[in-house]
Amino acid sequence: MFNLELTEQHRMVEKTARDFALNEVGPRIRDLDRAMNFDAGLLKSMGELGLMGVCIPEAYGGAGMDYISYGLVCEELEYVDTSLRVILAVHIGLNSLSLLTWGTEEQKQKYLTPQAKGEKIACFGLTEPNAGTDVVGLESTAVKDGDTYILNGEKMWISLADVADHFLVIAWTDLEKKKRRDHSGLSAFIVERGFEGVSTASIHGKLGVRAGNTGSISMQDARVPAANLLGREGEGFKIAMFALDQGRFSVASGSTGLIRACRDASVKYALERTSFGKPIGENQLVKQMIAHMCRDYEMSRLLWLKAGWLKNKGERNTRETSLAKWFSCDAAERAAADAVQVYGAYGFSDEYPVERFYRNSKGASIYEGTREIHTVVQADYELGFRVDKPIRCQLPPWPFE
């Protein structure tokens, strides 16, 4: 039975994330956003609080909390700024949970443990200049050469690219299947920043998430040990889809926090701002916008909580997570647009946070699967065109053994 009750542990980690975001980042987030400056010191602080491994088992250096805890942390971080939640989405959702599920014991000890402790930072390299949603359009290759693979390719729009120590990269190992666009020719690799032939660069001029680091990864004849193959050859597509499931969960819970931030900011302003001799909150159309935010927040929260509950049980949740991500991202865009409308001309200025909320809200409808892709996914499930098949590795249920 779907249980909505939060435990004391949930409340504790929720408060930890809330206090950190509001007190340590809130007072300076506007300046960071204006300067398009990523504060790498935040990574150390989040690691010390146990947030970088919140849902990773204690055996691998994590806090050992459940997936609901992970969602709560994401919601609280994005309440202050999307750039904070993106850190966990990439470091934990796309990378660390993939290592936990698909990695060998040696890989977990070498890479997952320092990541869970926040000693090393991780990211995920799937998207390329000419391929994103079209995964089989990737051009990156990995050619076996003795006990190493030689990787070549360019990854684009990679969050934390310029600060990550470890990259989880998807590349073709079967070039014949690449020609046929057969995704069973893709494989996944753990790549270290220090490997020869690996370099990164930052992307500037972004619409939103300006206080976050986004960049590119270049691999030019980069030699990667064969021991760094994640899973088996040919499982790269499965691993990438698995990783996106986990990342989408964090985007859903984070977008829920953004809706709440828009609601709270709108309520505050609607009670303070007067027009025609009365608070603008007394106007029915302003009430309507705020009411929609209240509705969408509650619905988005229920959707991501259900997905997290299924994760805790160790059950496949691709459909539920996709729905949560799709709905909450669309709702966050609406809430941010309405929040700017409530503020009027002031909403057009970065003196107030709703302008930043509006810019930040757009990215989530694009990354981790566009809203159009999720529309098709949900229709295909309903029509019976899409049915989840068992996969070799599944996210471990909580509590961890």
N, C-alpha and C positions, 0 to 999 in steps of 0.2 A: 504493500500500500504506500502511495506517495506521501511522504512525511515532510511537512513544511516547517516543523519546529526546529529552531536553531538551538544548539547546545551552548553551554558556558564557554567551551573552547572556541566555538564559532564566534561568539560575542567578543571574546578576548582578541582573536586575530583581526577581527573587523575593526575594533577600537585601535589596535596597534597601527594598522594601515591608515586609518582615518587620521589619527593624531600626527603620524609622520607626514602625510600629504598636506594636511592643513597647516601645521606649524612649521615644518621645515621647508616646504616648497611653496605653499600658498602665498606667503608675503612677497615672494620674488618671481613668481611665474610670469607676470606680465613683462618684467624686464628681460627674463630669459627668452621669452617668445619674441619680443621686439628685436632683440639682438641676434635671434636665430642661433642661440648658444646652448649646446648640450652640456650640462654639468655632470661630468663623469664621476664626480665625488658622490653622486646619488647612488651609484652602483654599490659602493663600499657600505654606505649607510643602510641600504636595503638588505645587503648581505648580513650585516651585523644584527639586524632585526629578525633574521630567519626568513625573509620574504622571498629570497631568490631560490629557495628550495622548499617552499611551504607545503607542497603536496608530494614531495619526494620522500621515500622511506628513510628512517633514521639510519638504517644500515648503510646508506650511501650519502650520509652527511646532511640529509634534509630534516625538516621539522616533523615529518611523519603525519601531517594533518591530511584531511580528506579533500576531495575535489570541490566540495561546497565551500570550504575554506579558501581555496584558490579563487573561486568566483567572487567571494565576498571581498577579498583583497583587491581584485581587479576593479570591482565596482567602486570601492572607496578611492582608489588611485585616480580613476578617470573622472571622478567627481571634481577633482582639483585640476587635472590636465591629462589629456589623452596620451601625451608623451610618456607619462609615468606608467600607464597600463601597458603601452607597447613594449616596454622593457620586459615585463613578465610574459606577455604573449609570445614573444620571440624566444627569450631565454628558457622559459619553462615549457610553454605550450608546443612550440614548433621544434625545439631541440631536445631539452632534457627529458621530456616524457617519451620522446622517440627512442632515446638511448636506454631509458629504463625498460622499455617494452621490447626493443629489437636488439639491443646490444649484448655482446658476450660479457661474461663476468670481468674479464680483463679490461674491456672497454669501459665498463661501468666504474671500475676502480680508478682507472687512469683519467677519464674525462668527466663522468657524471658526478663523482664525489666532490671534486673541487668546484664544479658548477653549482651544485646544491648548497655548498657553503658560501658561495659568492666570491670565492677566490679567483675563479676564472669566469669569463663572460662568453656566452654562446649566441650564435645566430643561425639563420636558415637560408640557404641559397638555392632557390628554385627559379624565380623569375629572371628572364633575360631581356635584352633590348627588343627582341622580336617574338618573345614567347612568354606568356603568363598563364592565362586560362587554358590555352592550347599547349598542354604539357608536352605532347609529342613533337611540338615545334622547337623544342630545345636544340641548341647546337653544341653544347658542351660535351666533350668526349673524355673517356678514360680508357687508355690502352694498356693492357697488361704487359709488363716487362720484367720478367723474373719474379722477384718478391716485392715488386712495387707496381703501381699504376702511374702512368703519365697523364695528367689532367690538363686539358686546354679548354678555355671558354671564358665568357664574361657573364657575370650575374649583375642584375640591375634592381634598383628599388629595394635594397636589403637593409632592413632596420638593424642598427648597431654595427653595421659593417666596419666602421672605422675604430670601434672600441672593443670588438669581440676578439677573444683568444682562439675560439674554436668555431668552425663553420661546418654545418651539415649540408653537403652539396649533392645535388642530383645530376648525373651525367650518363651519357650513353656508353655502355661497354660492348654492345653488339651493334656494329656499324651496319650490318645487313638489315637488321630489324629497324634501325634508324631510317634507312631508305624506304622501308615499307610502313613507317609510322606505327610500328608495333611496340606499345609501351612496355612489353616484357623484356625489352632490350635495355631498359634503364636501371641504374644501380645507384646506391647511396654511399657516400664517403664522409668520414670525419677528417676534416682538413684543419691543420694548425696554421696560425698566422705566420709562424716562423719558418714554415716550409719554403724552400727555395722556389722562386717562380710565382709566389702568391703576393699580391699587393691589393690595396684598397684605396678608395677615394670617396669623398663626401659629395652629396648632391645638394645644391643650394637653390634658393628661389622657390621653395615649396609653398603651396597654398596654405596648408595647415601643418599641425604637429611640428611647428618650427622649433620648439624646445627639445626636440628629439633628434637623434643622429640617424640619417638615412644615406646610403651610399652604394657603391659598386664593388664587386670582387673580381679581380682579374687573375686568371690562372694561365701561365705561359710555361709549358713543359714542366709543370709542377709535379715533383715526385712524391707520391703518397704511399706509405707502406701498405702492402696487401692486408695486413692485420687491421687496417682502418676501414675496410669494407664493412658497412653496417648491414646486417642481414646477409642474404645471399645475392650473388649476381642475378640480375633480373627482377629483384624485388624493390627497386627504387621507386617505381610508380606507387606501389602499395604503401611504402613507407611515407612517401610524400602526401598521399591522401590521408593516411593515419595522422600525420603531423598537422595537416590542415584541420582535421576534426578537432584537435586539441586547441589549435590557435583560434578557431572559430568560437569555441566556448568562451575564451577570454574576451574576444571582441564583443560577444553577446552580453556578457556580464558587465564589461566596461561601458558599452553604449547605454546600458541601463543606468549606470552612474551618471552619464552625461545628461540623460533625460531628467534625472533628479536635480542635477545642478541647474539646468534650464528652468525647471519648475520653481526651485527655491529662489533663484535670482529674480524670476518674474513676479512671484508673490511679493517679495520684499519691495520691489520697485513699484508695483501696482498699488501698494498700500501707502507708499511715501509720496509718489508723484500726484499732484492735483491738476485738474483741468476743468474749466467751467465751474470752479468752486467746490469740487468734490474729488476724492481719490479716483484715479482711473480704474481701479479695481471694481468700482461700482458699475462700470459700463458692461453691458451684456456680452459684447464681442470680445472684450478682454477676458471676461469670465470664461467664455467658450474656449479660448486658447489655453488658459490655465487648466481648465477641466480636461482637455485633450491630453495635456502633459501628465496629469494625475492618472488618467486611464491607461495611457501607454506605458507609464512607469510600472504600474502594477502588473500589467500583462507581460511586459518584457521580463520582469523579475520572476514571475511564475514559470515562464518558458525556460530561462536558464537554470532555475532551481531544479526543474524536472530533468533537464539534461545532466546536471551534476549528480542528481540522485541515481540516475541510471549508470553513470560512471562509477559511483561508489559501489554499486552492485556488480560491476564488471560486465554489464550488458552493452551490446552494440547500441550506439546512440547517434549514428550519422544523421538520420532523418530529424530527430529532435533537436540536435545541435544546429543543423542547417536552418530549421525553422526559427529557432531562437535568434540566430545571427541575422537572418533576413529581416525578421520583424523589428528587432530592437534597433538595427542600423537605420532602417527607414523611419522608424519612430523618432530616433535621435535627430535626424535631419529635419523632420517636421517641428520638433520641439525647439531646436536651435533657431530655425527660421521664424517661428512664432515669438520666441524670446526677443529677437532683434526687433520684431514688430511692436511688441509691448513697450520696449524702450524708445521706440521712435527714432528720431535723429541721433540720440545718444547711443543707440544700438549700433550705429554706423562707425563708432569711435572705439579704439582699443582702450579708452579710459575705463570702459566697463567690460566685464568678462564675456558677455554674450556674443560679442564680435568674434572672440577667439573660439568660443563654443561652435559658432556657425562654420568657421573655417575648418575646425578639427573634425566636425561631424561628417564631412564629405568623404574623407579617405576610407572610412569603414565600409562604405557601400561599394568600394572598388576592391580593396585587398581582402584576402582570405576567401575569395570567390565573390564575383560581382553579384549585385542583387538580381541581375538577369539570370545568372547561372542558378542561383538558389530558387528562383521562380520555376525554372525548368525542373530542378531536382524535386521540388515538392509536387509538381504536377505529375512527374514520372512515377513517383511513389504511389500517388493516388490512383493513377491509371493502370498500375501494375507493370509498367515498362521497366521499372527499376526495383530490384530485390537485393537486399544485402546478402552477400555470400560470406561464409566463415573465412576468416583470415588466419594465417599461421600464428600470429602474435596478437594478443589483445591486452588493452590497458588493464593492469592488475587491480582487482577490487580492493576496497578499503574496508576494515583495517588491514594493513600490510602484515604479512607473516614475518 
